[in-house]
């Protein structure tokens, strides 16, 4: 099997297993590109990304990049004469970079493309109540997540699983899928398949504005929304003039309560939805620890309506 000269690009811990798989292969990683160090923690000391830290531990050459369009960065990559750029959880690359590798640039995306193109594919698959998702390895082109597909791998989404659960599973299974895809490219055993753009759905970034719970939706929709935003960035609602984070729920579709109203029955805290209700299992007010529904009911008024001031 041919040995390919690779440049790996990634930053968060999702990309670390992929880097490890490729490092253990017979392919050569000439450099690992990651975001610049950021000041983190109480002492605000510069800390490397998870990918850069692991690359340093493995003795690989690392390149920090702020400006992907800089001539200096392009020249550094071109001098390495890569066969393939391998990208996992990184930024959108300009065409000047995509033109460098001999074979092309491939990306590992945490959805079954063309579904959930964008920055938060796992979150939106869970929020949407999907029963399965997976990973896709594809060739990059100039548009986001639209290139030809090399390979895909599926996983089920359980009705109580969170984005965190799926994230942990996909970062490992995706790494193996990526390594297999690189081997197939090296063997010349790849027939990329164009995506059906008519079936595309989006997975936009998550902000405060689009992570607020709407209790006018059904119990199942609210439950999927909460678990889809767990462990980050966390679903929230208004409790009077406070922001209330909700981490965990259980749907109760046959329980009737008006949307946003609270009740405590048999040591369980419920909030009404447009159809049915959800049990609130874990929640948190500003300046407090995460608490159970029972702890909340024992310490705070249930007369306020969630989601409304």
N, C-alpha and C positions, 0 to 999 in steps of 0.2 A: 504494500500500500504506500502511496506517495505521502511524504511528510510535507505538510503545508506550513508556510511562514505566516503566523497570525499576529494581528494586533487586537487586543481585547479592550473593550470600552464598557465601563459600568461604574456605579457608585454605591448603591445601597446593599444591604446584606442579602437581598433576593438574588443578586448576581454572584455572590461568593461561591456557592456550590458549582455554578457553571465554570467559573475560573479554575476551581480545583479539578473538575473533571478534565478540562482541556490540558491543564498542567500535567496530569497523570498520563495523558495520551502520548503518542509518538510524534505529535506535531510540536512545532517550536513557537513559543510566544515571545516575540521580539520586544514587545512593550505592552504595558497596561496603562490605559488612559482613564483618568478619573477627575472628578471635580476637585477644586482646590480645598486645602484644609480649612475647617471652620472652627471658630472659637466656641467651645461647648463646656458645660459643667460650671460649677461654682467659681472655679479659678479662671474661667474663660481662656484656657490654654488652647492653642490651635490643635485640632484633632483631625486625623486623616479620615477619609471615608472608609467604610467597611471593606470595600474592594481594594483600596490602596494599602490598607493595613495588612490584609492577607497577602497581597502581592509582595510586599516588603518581606514578610515572614518567609515567603517561598523563594526569596532571592531574585525576583523578577525586576526588570527595569520599569520604572513608573514615570508617567508624564502627567503633570497637573495642567489643566487647561481652563482658562477663563473665557477666552474669545475663540470660538470654533472657526471663525473666519480669518484669523490672523495668518499672515504669510509665514511667520516663524513656525507656527504649529503645523501648517501644511508641509513645509519643507522637512520638518522632523520626521513626519510620517512617511513622506516620499523617499527619504534617505534609507528607510528600513526595508523598502521594496516588498511590502506585504503581498501575499497571495489573496488573503481574505481578511476583511475587518469583521469582528464578531462583537455584536452590541447586545447588552442586556441591561435594561433599566437605566438608560442614559438619556441624552438630549437629542433633539432633532439635528441631524448632520446636514451641512450645506452640500450642494452638488460638487464643490471643489474638493471635498474630502471623499465623497463617494466615488469619485473618478480615480482615486489613487490605487486601490488594490487591483491585482491582475485579474482575479476571478470575479470579485464583487464584494458586497457587504451584506451580512445576514444578521437578523434580529430575532431574539426570543421574546415573544409577546404572550402575556398571561391571559389569553382567551382563545376561543375557537373562531379565528377570523373567518369571514368578515364581521362577525358579531363583536361588539364592544371594542371598537377602535378608540384609542385615546389613553389618557393618563391614569385612569382608575378602573381597569377592566374587571378585576376581581370584585371590587366593591359593587359595581353596577350589576354584575351577574347575580350576586346574592340579593341585592336590593330588588331586582326584577323577579325574584322567585324562581330562577332557573334551577332545574334538577341536575344539570351537569354543566361543566365548563372544561377548561383544559389549557394547553399551551400550543402555540404555533411558532414554527421556525420558518422564516420567509426572507426572500431577497428584498433589500431596501430599494425603494425608488424615491423620487423627490417629494411625493405626497406621503402623509403620515399613515402608516399601517396599511398600505394599499398594494404592496408588492406581491409577486408570485409566491405561492406556498410550496415549501419543501416537504414539511412533515407536520403532523399534529398528534397530540396525545390527549385523551379525555380523562376526566375524573368526575365522580358523582358529587353533588352537593346535598348533604343531609338537611332535613327540615329545621334542625336546631344548630347547624354549623354556622360559624362566623367567618367573616373575611379573613381573620387571623388564622383560623383552621385551614382554610383553603390555600392561603399564602404559604404556609409552612410546607404543605404537601406539594404545591406546584414548584416551589423553588428547587426541590430535589428531583422530582420527576422531569421538570423542564430542563434541568442540567443534563440529565441522561439523554433526553431527546435531542438537545443541542449537540452534544458530543457525537451521537450517532449520525446526525445530519452532516457535521463536518467530515466525518469518515466517508460518508456517501459522496460528498462533493469531491474529496480527494481521489476516490475510486472512479469518478466520472459516472456515478450511478444515480443521477438526479434528473428528474423531469418536472420542473416547477409547473404548478397549476395556477392559472390566473384566478383571482378572487371574483366572486359574483357580487359586484358592487351594489346591485339592487337589494341584496340581503343585509347590507351593512347597517350596524347600529353604533351609537356613540357611547363613550365612557368618559365624560368630561371631568376636569379637575373638581375637587371637593372643597368648598369654602363654607364659611358660616351661613351664607345665604341659602345654600342648597342642602344643608344638613339639619334643618329644623323640621321636627316631626309635625305632620298634619293629621290630627286626630279625627278629621272628617273622613279619612280613608278607612278601609276595612281593617279589622283586627289582623288579618294575615298580611296585608300590605304594611301596616305599622310594624309588625314583628319582623318582617323581612328587611325593612328600612333600618331598624335598630341593629340587627345582627350584621347587616351589610356594612355598618359603620363602626363595628367593634373589631379590633381594639382602637382604631384610629380612623378618622378624627373624632368619632363618637357622636351619636345622635343627641339632639337637645330639644328642649321646649322651654316655654316661659312658665314660671311659677311665681305669680305676682310680678314683682319687678326684678326677680332673680332668674338667672340662666340655670336650668336643671338638666344635667347630663343623665341620659338613660343608657345603661350598658347592656341590660339583658331583660328579655320579656318571654312570656309564654302566651300564645294566642288562645283566646277563649271565644270562638265565633258564635256560640249560642247564648252568651251572656249579654243582656241588654242594659246599657248605661248610655246616657247622653254624652256626646263627644267631649272629651277633656275632663269629665267629672270623675272624682276619686271616691272609692269606697274601700273599706277594710273588712274582710269577711274570712273567718276561719284561718286567721293569721296570714292572710294573703292580701296584698294591695293590688287593686284593680283600677284601670283607667278606661273610660268609655271611648269607643271608636264609632265611625260612621255606621259600621255593621259589626256587632259584637264588641268585645273588650279584650284588653291584654292584661295579664298579670305582670306587674313591674317587679322584677327579681332583684336587680341591682341598679342603684342610682346615686347621684352625687350633686350636692349643692356647692357653690363656691366657698372655699375655705374649710371644707369638711372632708372627711375620708369617704371612700365609697361605702355605702350602707345598703342593708337589705330593705325590702319593702316594709317589713315589720318594724325595723328601726325607724324608718321615716314616719310611719303611721303613729308611732309612740311619741315622736318628738315634734311633729309639725302639723299644722292645720290641714284637714282634708276638705275644707269648705271652698278653698280656691279651685278654680278650674284651670287645668294645664293647657297651655297653648294660647291663653287669652289673658290680657292684662286687666 
